[in-house]
Amino acid sequence: MAVIQLIKNIDNLSNDSDKVVQKFSKLLQNSKNEYKLLHIGYMQDMFYVRSKIDKDTDFEQITWWLSDHSDFFSDDYMSNIETQKNNGKFISNFSGGKNVSDFWMHENKIRLVFIRGTNGQGTERWYLNSQGKIFLKTEIHLEASGYVTDALKIKINGSEIKFLSEEELIHFYLSHIIHDGDVLVTSDLSLIDIELNYFGHATGKIFNIVDRSPEIKKIKQQIFLVDGLITGNKDIYEQLLLDYSFNKNEVYFIGENSLKRNLSIKGFSMETIKFDNHDKPKLGAEIIKLDHNFNREKLLSGAGKHPDLVNLLNELAGMDYILYRGTKKSAWFIRRRLYDSRSLKRFKDVFYQLNIPEKKRITNKRNKLVVFFLSLPPVDGLISNDPQDRSFTEMFLNIQRSLVKDTFVLRIADLNLVRGSFYANSVNFQDYEQQIQSLIRKIMTENDITVDNVVTYGVSRGGVGALIHGAWLNSRIVAVDPIINDEYYVKYKQDVHYVGQNREVDLTSKIESYLSHSTASGLILSNHFIQNNWKYLERLNLQNKLQLIDVKDDTVTEHSVLSRNTVPEQLMYLNMAFYKLI
């Protein structure tokens, strides 16, 4: 039997293998357990990952394993290149004056080929081994928030195998590595769904232990035990509560029919509808199970290709259901008000996290507050079945180190509709804005913060929240490329933000109305080279209260990359706001 620890990002690995084995040897009353580390993040450079692993660790990596056990694709990625441009970490390749591909390098060797289509957008990623052979291909397409992976391909014994999600590829990998009776362990909550879905193909017990380290305050400690290991074994159950100081309400039992069993404990009612039958959901049940034939665990992955599915998702969102779980054949939606976060605090129906200043950054000056409205997440979060992944983007985690002292940071989740309502009222959540305002006022009161020491801040989706709530609050505002009008995305991007049916598509009038009654000040940071968004911002009547600042960067033409290209400016303006300079 082996205790196998899964990790997706090697930079998050702590040297705790002895601790892991010790915990589970005691729990399973077996002193001969072996420890093995499995890295399942196929997008992380496999040579970099290998360099971070202790040579004595029993280690396996998904991309390295694939490169050793699969056949190679025969595509020639060098023949059509006429000129090249070295951009540091990658090399851009041109043919006929067009950027046809990019080479991503590691130690002066090509490790990944990024293939571009005739319009310049990426269509595929090719992963290379140390000999420059292609062992993995991924099909991709560009959405508003970045590139989405549509499929992953490998070759085994001369035949091509196509996976419709990264989970399918990971499950294929695990099926060749995991043996009966092995114990899977992870401290990464984002991997729990992957493990639970894999459980349908595995006979071993699956554990997920979240570290109780006091530094990780953002994570609510949980243990997941699968296949009824606890049920029927009271001694192990009691030992867990004793060893890890867990309360009984922090231990969840999840079995083969994980979602239904877990929720039915609470007595929730459930209705089943079938997508292929064009069934219509009925308002009443707490949970709706949607059966489908898309054969993917992440229902949102590629959903834009199916207008009927987009309409159904919007319809469910308008009825106040949120996507909560998924398998290859089914997706579950729960009433928004019944959802409870694993790690965030809750005020009314708004979820949040409050970061207080470190002791060394506390002085005798007045307390300050950044109200951080969060942007849309990267692709993995956008298509996640977990509402928190879609609504609470973990970004600028150490931002307080770059802000003036005595600054609190209030991060607010946009847990509404499918991918948030951009912190604005919607048909299903008509007092959303009022609840957010009440939360902000509560935090200000509890921490003795006056409105002249408050800055509302956000990027993209969060930029809209910063505008709406900064105007309402009469605070200072730093909004980065807010999408105040979703017309372009509704018409040409298959309503990728899922706001077309349940919220005003154009928020211009709302924002202008709030500004007309406000004493707020501040700025909107944008770039006129991102024309799809700039054209709406320059029409916005700022009423001499806000400035529209154009960074004039001709290298940034996509909304999704503006934020990471303007970090110094954002931090500068945030700090200027606290000095009343904007």
N, C-alpha and C positions, 0 to 999 in steps of 0.2 A: 504493500500500500504506500502511496506517495501523497504527501501534502504539496499541492501544486498552487503556486501563487500566480494569478493573472495580473498583468499590468499593460496599460495601453501607451503610456508616456513614460519613457525611461527616466526622464528628469524628475519624476515624482516618486521614484523608488527610494525607499529608505533601507538601510542595512539592518533589517530586522528578521532575517531568515531563522536564526536560532530561536527568537521569540515566537515566531509562527509555529515552528515545529514543536516547541515546548508546550505551547497552549493546546495544540491538537493531540499531542501524544498523551497528555494528561486527560483530555476530554474523552479520547477513544480508548484509553487504558492500553496503549500500545507504545512501547518505548523504541520500536524499530522503524518508525516512520521515516521515509526519505523526504528530502525537500527538493523541489524543482521549480524553476522560474520560467514562466511562459510569457513572452512578449507578443501581443496580438495587434499592435498598432502598425498596420501595413504601410501607412503613409510616412512613418518616421524612418529616416535613412538607416538602412540596416548596418552600415559600416560604422556610423556614429553610435548606434545602439550597442554594437559589439564592443566598442572601445570603452563603454561605461560599466561593463560587467566585470566583476571580480573573476579571475581565472579559475578559482576553485569552486565557483557556483555551477551547479547543474542547470544549464540554461538552454532554452530553445526559443527561436524567433520565427515568426510566421513567414516573413519574406525570405529569410535564409533557408528555411525548410522548403519553401516553394521552389527556390532556385536550385535546390539539390534534388528534388523529387519530381519535378515536372519537365516536360519537353520545352524547347525554345521556339519562339516565333521567328520566321525567316525574314521579316520586313527589313528593308535597307533604309536606315535613317540618315545616311550620309550622302546619298547620290544626288539629290536635287538641291543641294546647297551651293549658292553662288558666292555669297559674302556672309561674313559673321561680325557680330559686335559683342565685345566682352563687357558684361554688366556687373562684374564682380563674382557673385555667387552663381550666376547663370550666363549662358551665351545665347544670344538671339541669332537665328539663322534666317537668311533672306534668299528668295528666288524670285526673279522678275520684279524686284523692288518690294515684295511683300514678305512680311514676317511669317514664315511657314512652320517654324518649330523653335523650341528653346531647349537647350541642354542644361540640366542642373548638375553641378559638379561636386565632387568630394575628393580631396587630395589629388586634384588635377585629372580625375577620371569621370567620365559621364556615368551618372547613376540613374538619371531619369530623363526621358524625352517627353516634352510637352508638345503635342501635335496641334496645330492650328488649322482651321478651315479657311475657306475662301474669304469669309468676312473678318478674319483675324481672330475670331474667338476660338478658345480651346475646344477640341472634340475628343481627344484621348490623352491618357498618360501611359507611357511605357516604362516599366521598371526593369533595370539592367543589373546583371550580376557582375562580378569582378572581371570577367572576360568580355564584357560588353554585350552579352546575350540577353534577349528580351524573354523574361519568364512570366511576366504579369502585365496585362493591359486593363485599363479602366476606361469605359465610355463616360463622357461628361458633357454637361451643357451649362451655360451661364444663366443664372437667375439674378434678380436684383441684389441679393445678399452675397453672391459669390457662386462658385462652381458647385454643381450637384452631380454626384456619381450615380449614373443610371445602371451600370452593369460592370462586372469584373470578369475577366477571362483568363483561363490558364489552359495548357495542353497536357494531357496525360495519355501515354501510350498512343500518341499520334492523333488523338481526338480532342477537339476543343470543348471545354466545359465552361458554361456561362452561369454566373451567379448574379442574381438581381439585387443583392444588397451585400454590404460588408459583413453582416451577421452570417449570411449563408457561407461566405468564404471562410469566416472564422470557425463556423461549425464544422466545415469540411476539414479544416486544419486540426481542430480539437478531436475529431473522430479518429484521427490517426495517432494522436498523442496520449489521450486519456484512456485509462484502463478501468475495468470494473473495480469499484471500491475506493478509487482515488478520491481525495477530498480537494475540492476547488476553493480557493481563498482569494478574496480581493478586498482592498480598502478603498477601491474606486467605485463610488456609487453608480457611475455611468455604465459600468459593466454588468450590473445586476440583471438587467433585461436580457443581455446576451447569454448569461449563465442560465437563467430560468428557462429561456427558450431552448437552449441546448439540452436542458434536462429531459426534454421529450425524447431525445435520442440516446441518453446515457443512463446507466444503471447505478452509477456511483452517487454518494451523498454530496450535496453541494452546500457549502457554508459561505457566508459573506460576513466578514468581520470589519467593522469600521473602527479605526483607531480612536481611543478615548483620550488622545492627547489634548491637553487644555488649549494648545495653540490652535487646534482646528475647531473653533467655536461655531463656525458656520454649518457644521455637519451635525445633525441629530444622530446620536449613536443608535445603531440598529444591528440586530443579528437576524439573518434569514436562515431558516433551517428547512431543508427540502426533503420530501419523501417520508414524512412522518417519523423522522428520527426521534423527535421529542415525544410525540404522541405515543403513549404506550410505554414510555420510559421516563417515569417521574424522577428517578434519581439524577439522570443527566440534565433534565430541565431545572431541577433545584440547584444542581452544581453550577450551571450557567449563570443563574441569577446570583449565586454566591460569589463565583470567581470574578465576574465582570461587573458586579454591582448594578445590574440592570433591573429596572422595574418591570413588572409583568406586562404593563401596557407598552413596553418597548420591544417586546418579542413577538414576532409575527410568524404564523405557520403558513407556509406556502407549499402546496403539493402539485400534482400533475395538472389539475384544473385550477391553476394558481389564482387567477383573478376572481373567478366565481366563488371559490371556497373562502378566500380572504374577505371578500365583500359581504358574502351571505352571512358571515358571522355577525355582522352589524345589522342584519335584517333588511338589506336594501332589496327593492324589487327590481326585476330586470325584464326588458322586452327585447326580443330578437327580430331583426329585420334582415331581408336579403337584398343585396344590391342588384343582383341580376334580375330579380322580380320587380324592380322599381318600387319596392315597398316604401311607404311614407311613414316616418316616425310619428308617434302620437305622444303628446305631452301628458305625462303622468308618472311613468316609471322613473326611478332614480338612476338606473343604468340602462343604456341601450347597447346591445351587442349587434354589430353589423357584420354579417357573413358576406364574403366576397371571394372572387377568383383571381385576384391580382398576384397571388403567390409571392407576397413580400410582407415581411414583418413590419416595415415602416410604411404605413398607408400613405403618408404625405410625400414619400419619395416618388417623383414623377407624376404626382396627382394632376398637375396642370395639363397633362396630355389627355385627360378625360373630363370634358366639360360637365358631364352628368355627376361625376364624383365631386368636382368643385362645388356644384350647386347643392349637392347633398350635405357636404361639409359646412357650407354657409347656412343651410337650413337648420342643421343641428345646432350650430353656434347661435343662431338667432333664437332658438328655443332654450338657450342657456346650458347646453351640454358642451363639455370639453373632451377632446381625445385624451384617453388615459392609459390604455394598454393596447398591445397588438400581437398577433401571431401571423403566420403566412396566410391564413384563411379567415381571420376574424379581427375586428377592432372593437374596443370597448369605449364608450363615452359615458361620463358621469356628470351629474348635475354640478355646475360650477360651485355652488354653495356647499356641496358635500365634500369637495376636495380639501385635503389637508396636506400641507407641505411637510417634507421629511426634515427640513432644516431651517426654514424661514419662520419668522414671527408673523402673527396675524393680528390685524386691527380691523374689526368689522369683516369686510370681504376683501381687504387689501393685504398682500403679503410683502414683507420687507425685511431688511437687515440693517442694523445700525452699527457702524464702526466708530468706536470712541477713540480719542487721541491716546497715543502711548504716553506713559508717565513722563518720559524725557521730552515730550512735545507739549507739555502743559505748563502754562505760565499764569501770571496773575491778570492777564488781559481778558477781554470779553470772549465768551465762547462764540464759535462760528459754525455754520452749517452749509454743506453742499448737499442739495437734494439731487441725487443722481438718478435720472430717468434712463433706462437701459436700452441699448440699441438692439436690433435684430441679431440673433446669434449667428455663428458660423453654420455651415451646411449641416453638420451633424446635429446641432441643436434645432435647426429649422425643421428637420424631418423626424425629430425624436417623438416617440410616443409619450414621453414624460412631460407633462405641462410645465414643470419648473424649468426644464431645459429650453423650452420655447419662450418662456416669459422672463427668465432671470439670467441674463447673459453675464458671465463672470469676466469682467474686463477692468483694467486699471486697478488690480487688487491692491497695489501698494501706492495708490494715488496720494494718500495722506503724507507720505514722505516728501512729496513735491509741492505740498501746499503750505501756506503759512501755519504757524503753530495754533493750537487750541481749536482745530477744525474737526468737527464731527462729519461723517459721511453717511447719509441715509440713502440706501439703495432700494428702489421700489420695483417690484415685479409687475409686468404688464400682463397679468393672468386674466385674460378675457378673449372671447372669440377663439380663433384657431391659432393665430400668431400675434395676438394682442390687438387692441383697438387704438394703439398709439396714445394711450392714457386719456382717451376721450370717451364721453358717454356713447353708449350703443343701445340698440333697441331692447336688448336683454338686460342691460346694466345701466339704467337711466340715472342713477345717482353716483356713478363711478367717480366723477370729478369731485363731487362733494365729499366722498369718503376719503379720497386722496388728500384733499385740503384739510380735513379733520385730523388725519394722521400727521401731516406736517406740523400743524398747530400743536398737537399733542407732544411731539418730539421737542418742539421749541420751548414749550412750557416746562417740560420735565427737566430740560437742560439749561434753562435760563438764557435762551437765545432770542434776540430781538430781530425783527424783520430786516433791519438795515445791515445785519450780519449774515444774511441768507443769500445764497446763489443757487438758482435752479440751473441744472446743467444736463445736457444729453446730446447724443449723436443719432442722426437718422430718425428712427422711431422715437428714441429718447429725446431728440431735439424738439419734436412736436410736443412732448410732455413738458419740456422745459419752457416752451413758449406759452402754452395754455396755463400752466400752473404758476409760472413766474408772473404773468400778467394778472392772474387772479389774486396772487399773494402780495403784489406790489414789491417784489424783490428785484434783485439784479439777475440778469439772464445771460447765459452763454449757451447758445444753441448751434450745433454743428450740422449743417446741411439737412435741416428737418424736411421731411416729406409732407408738406402741408396740403398737397393735392395728389391723390392717388390715381388720377385719371389715366396716366400713361401705363401704370401697372395693371389697372383693371382692363383696359382696352387691348394692350399689346403683350402683356405678360401673364395672361390667364388668371388675373386677380390673385397674384402670388401672395399678397398680404392678407387675403380673405377679409376685406373690409367693404367690398362693393355692394353687399346686400344689407348690411346691418349697422352701418355707420355712414355719416356724411362722407362722400368721397372727397369733396373739396372742403377743407377746414378754414379756408381763407376768411370767410365772413365771421366765423366764430372767433378766430384769433383777433381780427380787427375790432370786433365788438368788445372783447375783453380788454384790449389795449386802450380803447376809448375811455374806459372807466378806471384806468390804472395809472399809478405813478411809477410803474416799473421802468428800469433802464437796463441797458446792456447791448448785446450784439448777436447777430447771426453770422456765422463763418461759413462761407461757401466758395464755389469756384465756377466761373462762367463757362469753363470748358466742359462742365457737366450740364449740358443744356436741358436735358429732360427735367431737371429739378430747378435749375437757375431761373428758367423763364417764369416759374410761378413765384419764386421768392422776390424777384425784382418788381413784380406787380403788387406785392403786399404793401399796404399802407401802414408804415411804421410810425406815423404820427409824431415824428421827431423824438421818439422815446427809445428806439433801438437803431443801431447802425447795421447795415448790410455790408460786410467786409468780404471782398473778392481776393482770394489768395493768388489768382492769376497764374496758376501752375499748369502749363500745357502738357506736362507729363502725366497728369491725373485727369482721365476722362470718364472714369466709372465712379458712380456714387459709392460703391462698396469699398473703395480703397482710399477715399478722401481722409477718413479719420486717422488711419495709421500714418498718413503722410503729413499730418498737421498736429502731431502730439505736442511739439514745443509751443506752437501758437496757442493751443487749447490751455495748456498749463499757465502760460503767460497771462492770458486773459482772465482765467479763474483767479489768480493771485491779484491781478489789477483790480478785479471786482471787490475784493476784500479791502483794498486800499481806496475804494470809492473813486477809482480812476476811469471807470466806464459807467 
